[in-house]
C-alpha cells in the first residue's frame, strides 16, 4: 500500500491526504470484506498513487474474487498521456 515510510503510531491527521486514503483502504482490506464499497478512493491523488491503489484493488479482486463498487469521476481513472522520449 506504500505506507512503509510512515512511522508506526503516527497520528492519521498528521499524514497527507494520500497517505490517509492509503491507510483507510489498508484498514478496510485487512478485514477481507466480501464486498468493498469505495466512494471516490482516487480523488485528489497523483497519478502514481492512483495507479498503485488501482493495482492493489485489481490484485485483490483477482485473488479473492470479492466484489467491489467504486464510485467516482471518470477523470479519476484516467492516467496522463505518455510523453514522447527525446
Beta strands, then each sheet from edge to edge (+ up, - down):
strand 1: 35-39
strand 2: 67-71
sheet 1: 1+ 2+
end
